[in-house]
Every structure is written in structure tokens, then in C-alpha cells.
Amino acid sequence: ISAILIYYGIEWGYSKAIQITNKFQPPEIRGYSNQALTTTLKSKFTTKTSSNLTQHSKLISNTTSQSILHQKLSNIKANTSINSYWHKKCMNITQVVLNRIHYLQNPRDCSTARKVVCDYSPAGMGSTVHHWVYCLIYAYYTNRTMVIDATRWLYLKNIRSREGVKDFHDLFKPISKCKYTNHDKKIAVPWSDPQSMDSTDADKTPQVIRLIRAGVLFRDKPAVPTICHYAMPTEIFYNVIKFKYKPMAWWTGLLARYIIRPNDYLQKFINQSRKQFKYDSPIVGLHIRRTDKHLENKLFNIDQYMAKVKLFFDDLYKRKINIKRRVFITTDEPWLITQLKSKYTDYQFIHPPLQQLTAGTYTTRYSAIHLKHFLRDLFLLAESDYLVVTMSSNVGRLAYELHEVIYSRTQSQHFTSLDIDYNIFGQTQNRSSLWIMQAKQDCHRKISNGLDLIKGDILGSCVLLDKKNAIFRGYSQRLQKSGLFSKSCVTYIQDEEKTYPDYSDIDKALHLYNLHQHPNYDIQNPCTKSSVNDIQS
């Protein structure tokens, strides 16, 4: 009887969802039968259970102690439902964001749509993708459609290389049904100031805004776009912080993943390469950036990189997780791979063919064939269980951001940087807004109305009360109350950004199934992996 009641309860739930959906349906799916919508909704909200048990069984196959092996397998079985729970949480919020972006990027009429034109970025691919993400965040913030002006994109044929790509879509799926047109070019108004540009009121702002690079804005403008601090929507942040180590990395990575979705040709190449390289988890991703990087930052030798790789595997060994030491390496100086394989013989190095690592010169770096290889290597780096990189490199940061999208839950830091910590260029604190902060250590209350903080506590609505003594007031999510704390106890995460447009009607419309109808706007493998780094001892 209980089973029958549950079954009909679920069917009733789907029926109610369809009733809500019909109220907000876009015209292209109105007229679907209830049965068709039910099938679509069920398909969209059915969790694709990952094969964690199989993967982790392989992971522990080299454990010397049979009793330890059995214990690990028992732990993994016990955690299967937990992994499934976090997979669902991750997929739900991922699909909500993708749904909103799909809505923005595909307006009813491209000729009348409010747009932001993402200007050209004279830089490598890592930097360029981050510029595109910045533009998409601005579009999300101002309720606009983003289009890319790729006419001077350095990877185009005859811009930097005669061997460049012919078009953005040679490797990527379209980011919008709208294209950058001559009319857009003619009427586009360069961004000038927040007051006249950043409003969502169509009557007060130009139809088409051209957004130049953040670095140029910081250098040349007395003010920058309101959202230049890159804060993600607060309502999304408080959802994602429950299962992501760095929510801003996930937010940036999800938008980047949407922009650079591989087309069928590139995705097939990535899949073939993964099989050819025998790339498989668990594995550490190692990115060594050299060549012209010495003009910006200190360079590190292979021993310094491998010391961090060794530390990762040694830590797993202490937790009785004894696995083969496998490393996926990509670099712009391929001769380093020969050195690594010769010196570190107890490691298995997986890497692209050396002749495909062609970022060493500007001529080869901006060719179509190099871009294809670069993107493959970037996505395989992102799939790795752990990353050893330099975060001063856009590629190192981008690989980690994409990694946060692929993994359903990141309980701990999944990277080591040899130079600076993870950061987002242009992320600044907005002095006029409230902040979200996080306790970086345990801090016991020492003042009246103070909070007893535990490392990791999230504090919202933070404001500086006493500048001289660096005393803040904020709301503790754990304690469910407001109080005072010292600046020395916390670190800034992002602004408490509550001024994003309200997309609740789009969410209610369950526009998600439209992604099912238009697979060009979906992304590959979000929330599908769990890292060996998060297995408890």
C-alpha cells in the first residue's frame, strides 16, 4: 500500500510540475501533451548515477593489505548514497544556472534583444576565456545576451598565424542563436560608466554595449562596471558553499564551460585521445608553464613540481590509500617530459605526443592544430583528481575552475600552486556593499557580543564597524546569529551581491527541458566525478 501511495504521489508531483510549467512555457514547446512533458521532465531530473564503486575498486586494487582493501570497499559502499546525494545537489544548481544562461543567450528576437558585445582580447587562450567569462557575468547581471566579436581573435586564420582556425565554430558549439552583426557593430556604445550602462532598464541604457577588457577598464576608467568584482549571485553562493571548496571557482568554471563547449569534432578528438593515452583516474594533473612566462613570474624546476606531486601521493599513503603514482603532464617545453621520465622512474607519466606540445613560439601557439591540442589538454587536466600548477597562469586557474564543475563535491583543496594562491583577476571588494567572509582559524570570543568562530565558518552581511581595531559585524551561518569578530580571524570571499536580476520566473518555468530539446546548449560531464583526495581514511 505504501509503495502504491508513493508511486501515485510521484505521478501527482510530475502533474503539478507540468501545470506550473504550462503557465510559463515558451511558445516553441506549448502544445506538448502532458505525457510528452512528463517524459521530458522525468528524463531531465533523473540522476545519472556515477560508477564510483567501480572506479574506487580499481583505485585500491594495489593495496597490499587484504583487510585494508575490504575496509576501503566497505567505506565506499557506505558512501555511495552520499555521493549520489551530492551529485543531485550539484546537478540541480548547475542546471538552474545553465537554464538561466540559455534563456539569456536565446532571446525571441535577436534584432531587438539587448546585447553586450565582448571585445577582442589580444592574449592567449586562457586569458581570452577569462575575458569571455567576464563578459558573460556582465550579461547575466544586466539581463543581456552576450555575443563575441571574434573578428580579431588571435587564433583566427591570418591574424597571428596563416594556419589559424577559420571560425569560432570550427571547434566550439554556438554560445547563442544570435550572431554578431554589422548592425550591432554600428550601434554598439563602448561601456563608459555604471550609472548609464549597468541598469536593466531598457529605456535608460543603449541596446548594444561593447565591453572592453577588464584590465583596460581598470587602467583607463575612473569607474568600472558594477559587477567588475566578479561576485556570484548570493543565493547561488549559499547553495554551492555546502559542497564546493571554492564557489567562485565553480561559478567561473561553469560559465567558461558553457562558452567553450566542444563541438562534435573536438569532443570526438578528446575522447579518442583519452583512450589513446590510457588516461584514467585516479591521476594528478601537472601543468608546467614556461617560455615567455619568465617575463611575468618566477619559474620553477621539475623537482619543485614533483615535490608537490609526491606530497599528494604520500598523504594518500598515510591514509592507507596506496595507488599507482600516475601523472598527466602538459607543458610548453616538451623536453621537460623527457627529464621527468628519466629522473622519476617510480611514476607513470601520461602525456600528449611531444610534437603536439607546440605553445613554445607565437607562430605555432596560434595555429588551429595547436588550439585543438591545447583544448584537449586543458579538459584532461581539469578531469584530474588533483592539480599541481602555477595559479599565476590563466591556464592553471582555468583548469581548476573547470575541475570544480566536473566534480560533484570538493570537500578539500584539489590543487597546489607553486606561486600565488587561486585568484580571479579583477575581483575586488566593493566598499559600498556587504561582504561574505570565512573564518580562516578558530577564534574564541574576546569582546562583548563577539562570535566564537570555528575554522571554515561562513559569515554573511559583514560590515566594518571599527576601522582602527579592525572589528567586523556579520551573521554566522552555523550559529544562526549576528556578532562581532576580528579581521585577523577571517578572509574575504566575495561581495554579498543581491542585486542580480530576479530569474525566478525562468526557474519556475522549468525551462530546463528546453536544454533537452536543444543539446547544443548543454555541457559535457558536470558533477560526474568524485576525487580520491576526498576519500576519508
C-alpha positions as CSV (number, residue, x, y, z in Angstrom):
1,I,0.0,0.0,0.0
2,S,2.9,2.4,0.9
3,A,4.5,1.7,-2.4
4,I,1.3,2.5,-4.3
5,L,0.9,5.7,-2.4
6,I,4.5,6.8,-3.1
7,Y,4.1,5.9,-6.8
8,Y,0.9,8.0,-7.2
9,G,2.5,10.8,-5.1
10,I,5.4,11.0,-7.6
11,E,3.0,11.0,-10.5
12,W,0.9,13.8,-8.8
13,G,4.2,15.7,-8.4
14,Y,5.0,15.5,-12.1
15,S,1.5,16.5,-12.9
16,K,1.8,19.6,-10.7
17,A,5.2,20.5,-12.2
18,I,3.6,20.3,-15.7
19,Q,0.8,22.6,-14.6
20,I,3.3,25.2,-13.3
21,T,5.3,24.8,-16.5
22,N,2.4,25.4,-18.8
23,K,1.9,28.8,-17.2
24,F,5.4,29.9,-18.2
25,Q,6.0,27.8,-21.4
26,P,7.9,29.5,-24.2
27,P,6.0,29.3,-27.5
28,E,8.2,26.7,-29.0
29,I,7.1,24.0,-26.6
30,R,3.5,25.0,-26.0
31,G,1.2,22.3,-27.1
32,Y,3.3,19.4,-25.8
33,S,1.0,16.7,-24.5
34,N,1.1,16.1,-20.7
35,Q,2.5,12.7,-21.4
36,A,5.4,14.2,-23.5
37,L,6.2,16.8,-20.9
38,T,6.1,14.1,-18.2
39,T,8.6,12.0,-20.1
40,T,10.8,15.0,-20.7
41,L,10.7,16.1,-17.0
42,K,11.4,12.6,-15.8
43,S,14.3,12.4,-18.2
44,K,15.7,15.7,-17.1
45,F,15.5,15.1,-13.4
46,T,16.7,11.5,-13.3
47,T,20.1,11.4,-11.7
48,K,22.8,9.6,-13.8
49,T,24.5,7.6,-11.0
50,S,28.2,7.6,-11.5
51,S,30.2,4.4,-11.2
52,N,32.1,5.5,-8.1
53,L,32.2,1.9,-6.7
54,T,33.9,0.5,-9.8
55,Q,36.4,3.4,-10.1
56,H,37.4,3.2,-6.5
57,S,37.6,-0.6,-6.6
58,K,40.3,-0.1,-9.2
59,L,41.8,2.7,-7.2
60,I,42.5,0.5,-4.2
61,S,43.5,-2.6,-6.2
62,N,47.1,-2.1,-5.4
63,T,46.6,-2.0,-1.6
64,T,48.9,-4.6,0.0
65,S,46.8,-5.5,2.9
66,Q,43.7,-7.5,2.1
67,S,41.9,-6.4,5.2
68,I,42.5,-2.8,4.4
69,L,41.2,-3.4,0.9
70,H,37.9,-4.9,2.3
71,Q,37.6,-2.0,4.7
72,K,38.0,0.6,1.9
73,L,35.4,-1.1,-0.2
74,S,33.0,-1.2,2.7
75,N,33.6,2.6,3.3
76,I,32.9,3.3,-0.4
77,K,29.7,1.2,-0.4
78,A,28.6,3.2,2.7
79,N,29.3,6.5,0.9
80,T,27.6,5.6,-2.4
81,S,24.3,7.1,-1.3
82,I,26.1,10.2,0.0
83,N,27.9,10.6,-3.4
84,S,24.5,10.3,-5.1
85,Y,23.0,12.9,-2.8
86,W,25.8,15.5,-3.6
87,H,25.6,14.6,-7.3
88,K,21.9,15.5,-7.2
89,K,22.6,18.8,-5.4
90,C,25.4,19.7,-7.8
91,M,23.3,18.8,-10.9
92,N,20.3,20.8,-9.6
93,I,22.1,24.1,-9.2
94,T,24.2,23.5,-12.3
95,Q,21.0,23.1,-14.4
96,V,19.4,26.1,-12.8
97,V,22.4,28.3,-13.9
98,L,22.5,26.7,-17.4
99,N,18.8,27.3,-17.7
100,R,19.1,31.0,-17.0
101,I,22.1,31.4,-19.4
102,H,20.2,29.6,-22.1
103,Y,17.3,31.9,-21.6
104,L,19.6,35.0,-21.9
105,Q,21.5,33.7,-24.8
106,N,18.5,32.8,-26.9
107,P,16.0,35.7,-26.9
108,R,12.9,35.7,-29.0
109,D,14.1,38.3,-31.4
110,C,17.9,38.9,-31.9
111,S,17.3,42.1,-33.8
112,T,15.7,43.8,-30.8
113,A,17.5,42.0,-28.0
114,R,19.6,44.0,-25.6
115,K,23.2,42.7,-26.1
116,V,26.7,43.1,-24.7
117,V,29.5,42.7,-27.3
118,C,32.6,41.1,-25.8
119,D,35.5,42.9,-27.3
120,Y,38.7,41.4,-28.6
121,S,41.4,40.3,-26.2
122,P,45.0,40.2,-27.6
123,A,46.1,37.3,-25.4
124,G,46.5,33.6,-25.2
125,M,43.5,31.2,-24.9
126,G,43.5,31.0,-21.1
127,S,43.3,34.8,-20.7
128,T,40.8,35.1,-23.6
129,V,38.4,32.6,-22.0
130,H,38.5,34.5,-18.7
131,H,37.7,37.7,-20.6
132,W,34.7,36.0,-22.2
133,V,33.6,34.8,-18.8
134,Y,33.8,38.4,-17.5
135,C,31.5,39.4,-20.4
136,L,29.0,36.6,-19.7
137,I,28.9,37.6,-16.0
138,Y,28.1,41.2,-17.1
139,A,25.4,39.9,-19.4
140,Y,23.9,37.8,-16.6
141,Y,24.0,40.9,-14.3
142,T,22.4,43.3,-16.8
143,N,19.9,40.8,-18.4
144,R,21.5,40.9,-21.8
145,T,22.6,38.5,-24.5
146,M,26.4,38.2,-24.9
147,V,27.9,38.0,-28.4
148,I,31.6,37.7,-29.1
149,D,33.4,40.0,-31.6
150,A,35.8,37.4,-32.9
151,T,36.9,39.4,-35.9
152,R,40.4,40.0,-34.4
153,W,40.6,36.8,-32.3
154,L,44.3,35.8,-32.4
155,Y,43.5,32.2,-33.3
156,L,41.8,33.2,-36.5
157,K,43.5,32.4,-39.8
158,N,45.9,35.2,-40.9
159,I,45.7,37.1,-37.6
160,R,48.8,35.7,-35.9
161,S,49.2,32.5,-38.0
162,R,48.3,31.5,-41.5
163,E,47.3,28.2,-40.0
164,G,44.6,29.6,-37.7
165,V,41.0,28.5,-37.4
166,K,38.5,29.8,-40.0
167,D,35.8,30.4,-37.4
168,F,34.9,30.1,-33.7
169,H,32.6,27.2,-34.6
170,D,35.4,25.1,-36.1
171,L,35.9,23.8,-32.5
172,F,33.1,25.1,-30.4
173,K,29.3,25.0,-30.2
174,P,27.5,28.3,-30.7
175,I,27.0,30.3,-27.5
176,S,23.8,31.9,-28.8
177,K,21.3,31.7,-31.6
178,C,22.2,35.4,-32.1
179,K,25.2,36.4,-34.2
180,Y,27.4,39.5,-34.0
181,T,26.2,41.6,-37.0
182,N,27.2,44.7,-38.8
183,H,24.2,46.4,-37.3
184,D,25.5,45.5,-33.8
185,K,28.9,46.9,-34.7
186,K,27.3,50.1,-36.0
187,I,25.1,50.9,-33.0
188,A,27.3,49.4,-30.2
189,V,28.2,52.0,-27.5
190,P,31.5,51.5,-25.6
191,W,31.0,51.0,-21.9
192,S,31.7,54.2,-20.1
193,D,30.2,54.3,-16.6
194,P,28.0,52.3,-14.2
195,Q,25.2,54.8,-14.0
196,S,24.4,54.9,-17.7
197,M,25.3,51.4,-18.6
198,D,24.6,48.8,-15.9
199,S,20.9,49.3,-15.4
200,T,18.5,46.5,-16.5
201,D,16.0,49.2,-17.6
202,A,15.9,49.1,-21.4
203,D,14.7,52.7,-21.6
204,K,17.8,54.0,-19.8
205,T,20.6,52.1,-21.5
206,P,21.9,51.5,-25.0
207,Q,20.6,48.5,-26.8
208,V,24.1,47.2,-27.6
209,I,27.1,47.8,-25.3
210,R,30.6,47.0,-26.2
211,L,32.6,45.8,-23.1
212,I,36.4,46.0,-23.3
213,R,38.9,44.1,-21.3
214,A,38.8,44.4,-17.5
215,G,42.5,45.3,-17.4
216,V,41.9,48.3,-19.8
217,L,38.9,49.4,-17.8
218,F,41.0,49.4,-14.5
219,R,43.7,51.3,-16.3
220,D,41.7,53.9,-18.2
221,K,38.4,54.4,-16.4
222,P,37.7,56.3,-13.2
223,A,34.9,53.7,-12.5
224,V,34.4,50.1,-13.6
225,P,31.2,48.0,-14.2
226,T,29.2,47.4,-11.1
227,I,29.9,43.6,-11.4
228,C,33.6,44.0,-12.1
229,H,34.3,42.4,-8.7
230,Y,33.0,39.2,-10.2
231,A,30.7,38.3,-7.3
232,M,28.4,35.4,-8.0
233,P,24.7,35.8,-7.0
234,T,24.4,35.5,-3.2
235,E,21.5,33.0,-3.4
236,I,23.6,30.7,-5.6
237,F,26.7,31.1,-3.4
238,Y,24.9,30.0,-0.2
239,N,23.7,26.9,-2.1
240,V,27.1,26.0,-3.6
241,I,29.2,26.6,-0.5
242,K,27.7,23.5,1.0
243,F,29.5,21.2,-1.4
244,K,32.2,23.2,-3.2
245,Y,35.5,24.2,-1.8
246,K,35.7,27.4,-3.8
247,P,32.3,28.5,-5.0
248,M,33.8,31.4,-7.1
249,A,36.0,28.9,-9.0
250,W,32.9,26.7,-9.7
251,W,30.9,29.8,-10.9
252,T,33.7,30.9,-13.2
253,G,34.3,27.4,-14.4
254,L,30.6,26.8,-15.2
255,L,30.4,29.9,-17.3
256,A,33.7,29.1,-19.0
257,R,32.5,25.6,-19.7
258,Y,29.3,27.0,-21.4
259,I,31.3,29.3,-23.6
260,I,33.9,26.7,-24.8
261,R,31.6,23.7,-25.2
262,P,33.4,21.4,-27.7
263,N,31.6,20.7,-30.9
264,D,31.2,17.1,-32.1
265,Y,34.5,17.2,-34.0
266,L,36.5,18.4,-30.9
267,Q,34.7,16.2,-28.5
268,K,35.4,13.1,-30.6
269,F,39.1,14.1,-30.7
270,I,39.2,14.5,-26.9
271,N,37.5,11.1,-26.4
272,Q,39.9,9.4,-28.8
273,S,42.9,11.0,-27.1
274,R,41.8,9.9,-23.7
275,K,41.6,6.3,-24.9
276,Q,44.9,6.6,-26.8
277,F,46.8,8.0,-23.8
278,K,45.1,5.4,-21.5
279,Y,44.1,8.4,-19.3
280,D,42.2,7.1,-16.3
281,S,41.5,8.2,-12.7
282,P,43.0,8.5,-10.2
283,I,45.6,10.8,-11.6
284,V,47.4,14.0,-10.8
285,G,47.3,16.8,-13.5
286,L,50.6,18.6,-13.8
287,H,50.9,21.8,-15.9
288,I,54.4,23.4,-16.3
289,R,54.2,26.9,-17.9
290,R,57.5,28.2,-19.2
291,T,58.7,30.1,-22.3
292,D,57.7,33.8,-22.1
293,K,56.3,33.4,-18.6
294,H,59.7,34.3,-17.1
295,L,58.8,37.9,-18.1
296,E,56.0,37.9,-15.6
297,N,56.8,35.4,-12.8
298,K,59.4,33.2,-11.3
299,L,60.0,29.9,-13.0
300,F,60.2,26.6,-11.1
301,N,62.3,23.5,-11.9
302,I,60.9,20.0,-12.3
303,D,62.0,18.9,-8.8
304,Q,59.9,21.7,-7.2
305,Y,56.8,20.5,-9.1
306,M,57.4,16.8,-8.3
307,A,57.9,17.6,-4.6
308,K,54.2,18.7,-4.6
309,V,53.1,15.6,-6.6
310,K,55.0,13.4,-4.2
311,L,53.4,15.1,-1.2
312,F,50.0,14.4,-2.6
313,F,50.6,10.6,-3.1
314,D,52.4,10.4,0.3
315,D,49.4,11.9,2.1
316,L,47.2,9.3,0.4
317,Y,49.6,6.5,1.5
318,K,49.4,7.7,5.1
319,R,45.6,7.3,4.8
320,K,46.2,3.7,3.7
321,I,45.3,4.6,0.1
322,N,48.2,3.0,-1.9
323,I,47.7,3.6,-5.6
324,K,49.8,3.8,-8.7
325,R,51.5,7.1,-9.0
326,R,50.1,8.4,-12.3
327,V,50.7,11.9,-13.6
328,F,49.1,13.6,-16.6
329,I,51.6,16.3,-17.8
330,T,51.3,19.1,-20.3
331,T,53.8,21.9,-20.8
332,D,55.0,24.4,-23.4
333,E,58.6,23.0,-23.1
334,P,58.2,19.3,-24.0
335,W,61.8,18.4,-23.3
336,L,60.9,18.6,-19.6
337,I,58.9,15.4,-20.0
338,T,61.9,13.5,-21.1
339,Q,63.7,14.8,-17.9
340,L,60.8,13.8,-15.7
341,K,60.5,10.3,-17.1
342,S,64.3,9.7,-16.8
343,K,64.5,11.0,-13.2
344,Y,61.3,9.9,-11.6
345,T,61.0,6.3,-12.7
346,D,58.6,5.3,-10.0
347,Y,55.9,7.4,-11.6
348,Q,53.9,6.7,-14.7
349,F,53.7,9.8,-16.9
350,I,50.8,10.2,-19.3
351,H,51.2,13.0,-21.8
352,P,50.4,14.0,-25.4
353,P,52.9,13.2,-28.2
354,L,55.7,15.6,-27.7
355,Q,55.3,17.0,-31.3
356,Q,51.8,18.2,-30.2
357,L,53.1,20.4,-27.5
358,T,53.6,23.5,-29.7
359,A,53.0,26.5,-27.5
360,G,56.7,27.4,-27.5
361,T,56.5,30.0,-30.3
362,Y,53.9,32.5,-31.3
363,T,53.7,31.1,-34.8
364,T,52.7,27.6,-33.6
365,R,50.8,28.7,-30.5
366,Y,48.1,30.5,-32.6
367,S,47.6,27.7,-35.2
368,A,44.4,25.8,-35.4
369,I,46.1,22.5,-34.7
370,H,47.7,23.8,-31.5
371,L,44.4,25.2,-30.3
372,K,42.8,21.8,-30.8
373,H,45.6,20.1,-28.8
374,F,45.6,22.8,-26.1
375,L,41.8,22.4,-25.5
376,R,42.1,18.7,-25.3
377,D,45.0,19.0,-22.8
378,L,43.0,21.6,-20.8
379,F,40.0,19.4,-20.4
380,L,42.1,16.4,-19.4
381,L,43.9,18.5,-16.8
382,A,40.5,19.5,-15.4
383,E,39.4,15.9,-15.2
384,S,42.4,15.0,-12.9
385,D,41.8,14.2,-9.3
386,Y,44.3,16.8,-8.2
387,L,46.2,19.6,-9.9
388,V,49.8,20.9,-9.5
389,V,50.1,24.2,-11.3
390,T,51.1,27.8,-11.0
391,M,48.0,30.0,-10.4
392,S,49.8,33.0,-11.9
393,S,49.0,31.2,-15.2
394,N,45.5,31.7,-16.7
395,V,45.7,28.0,-17.8
396,G,46.3,26.8,-14.3
397,R,43.4,28.7,-12.9
398,L,41.1,27.8,-15.8
399,A,41.9,24.0,-15.4
400,Y,41.0,24.2,-11.7
401,E,37.8,26.2,-12.4
402,L,36.7,23.5,-14.9
403,H,37.7,20.8,-12.4
404,E,35.2,22.3,-9.9
405,V,32.4,21.8,-12.5
406,I,33.3,18.2,-13.2
407,Y,33.5,17.0,-9.6
408,S,30.2,16.7,-7.8
409,R,31.7,17.6,-4.4
410,T,35.0,19.1,-3.4
411,Q,35.5,18.8,0.3
412,S,39.1,19.9,0.3
413,Q,41.6,21.9,-1.8
414,H,42.1,19.9,-5.0
415,F,45.2,21.8,-6.2
416,T,48.7,23.0,-5.2
417,S,50.1,26.2,-6.7
418,L,53.8,26.8,-6.7
419,D,53.4,30.6,-6.7
420,I,50.3,32.5,-5.8
421,D,47.0,31.2,-4.5
422,Y,43.9,30.8,-6.6
423,N,42.5,34.2,-7.6
424,I,40.3,35.9,-10.1
425,F,41.8,38.8,-12.0
426,G,39.7,41.9,-11.4
427,Q,37.9,40.6,-8.3
428,T,37.8,43.5,-5.9
429,Q,35.9,44.3,-2.8
430,N,33.0,46.7,-3.3
431,R,33.3,49.2,-0.5
432,S,29.7,50.1,-0.6
433,S,28.3,46.6,-0.3
434,L,28.2,43.9,2.4
435,W,30.7,41.1,2.3
436,I,30.8,37.4,2.7
437,M,33.8,36.2,4.7
438,Q,35.1,32.9,6.1
439,A,36.9,32.1,9.3
440,K,40.5,31.0,8.5
441,Q,41.1,29.8,12.0
442,D,39.4,29.1,15.3
443,C,38.8,32.3,17.2
444,H,37.3,32.5,20.6
445,R,35.2,35.4,21.6
446,K,37.3,38.1,23.3
447,I,34.9,41.1,23.1
448,S,31.3,41.7,24.2
449,N,28.8,40.5,21.6
450,G,31.6,38.5,19.9
451,L,31.2,35.3,18.0
452,D,33.0,32.0,18.8
453,L,34.3,31.1,15.3
454,I,35.4,27.7,14.0
455,K,37.7,27.5,11.0
456,G,35.6,27.4,7.9
457,D,32.6,29.3,9.3
458,I,30.7,31.3,6.7
459,L,29.8,34.9,7.8
460,G,27.4,36.9,5.7
461,S,26.3,40.6,5.7
462,C,29.7,41.6,7.0
463,V,30.4,45.2,7.6
464,L,33.4,47.0,9.1
465,L,32.4,48.7,12.4
466,D,35.7,49.8,13.9
467,K,38.4,50.6,11.3
468,K,41.0,51.4,14.0
469,N,40.7,48.0,15.7
470,A,39.6,46.1,12.5
471,I,36.4,44.8,14.1
472,F,33.6,43.5,11.8
473,R,30.0,42.6,12.4
474,G,28.4,39.7,10.5
475,Y,25.9,36.9,10.6
476,S,27.2,33.3,11.3
477,Q,25.5,30.7,9.2
478,R,26.5,28.0,11.8
479,L,25.5,29.8,14.9
480,Q,22.4,31.5,13.3
481,K,23.1,34.8,14.9
482,S,25.0,38.1,14.3
483,G,28.0,39.2,16.3
484,L,31.4,40.8,16.2
485,F,34.8,39.4,15.2
486,S,38.3,40.5,14.3
487,K,39.6,40.9,10.8
488,S,42.6,38.7,11.7
489,C,40.2,35.7,12.1
490,V,38.7,35.8,8.6
491,T,39.3,36.1,4.9
492,Y,37.2,37.9,2.3
493,I,35.4,35.6,-0.2
494,Q,33.1,37.8,-2.2
495,D,30.6,40.6,-2.0
496,E,27.2,39.8,-0.8
497,E,25.7,40.5,-4.2
498,K,21.9,40.7,-4.0
499,T,21.3,43.0,-6.9
500,Y,21.3,40.4,-9.7
501,P,18.1,40.3,-11.8
502,D,15.3,38.1,-10.5
503,Y,15.2,35.0,-12.7
504,S,12.6,33.2,-10.5
505,D,10.0,33.1,-13.3
506,I,12.5,31.4,-15.6
507,D,13.2,28.8,-12.8
508,K,9.5,28.2,-12.3
509,A,9.0,27.6,-16.0
510,L,11.2,24.5,-15.7
511,H,12.9,25.8,-18.9
512,L,15.5,23.0,-18.2
513,Y,13.7,20.6,-20.6
514,N,14.4,23.1,-23.4
515,L,18.0,22.2,-23.0
516,H,16.9,18.6,-23.6
517,Q,15.4,19.8,-26.9
518,H,18.5,21.8,-27.8
519,P,21.6,19.8,-26.8
520,N,23.8,22.5,-28.3
521,Y,23.3,24.4,-25.1
522,D,24.1,21.7,-22.6
523,I,27.6,20.9,-21.3
524,Q,29.5,17.7,-21.0
525,N,30.1,15.8,-17.8
526,P,29.2,18.2,-15.0
527,C,29.1,16.7,-11.4
528,T,30.1,13.3,-12.7
529,K,33.3,12.6,-10.7
530,S,34.5,12.3,-7.1
531,S,38.2,12.7,-6.2
532,V,40.4,10.2,-4.5
533,N,41.5,13.2,-2.4
534,D,38.2,13.3,-0.6
535,I,38.1,9.6,0.4
536,Q,38.2,9.5,4.2
537,S,40.8,7.3,5.9
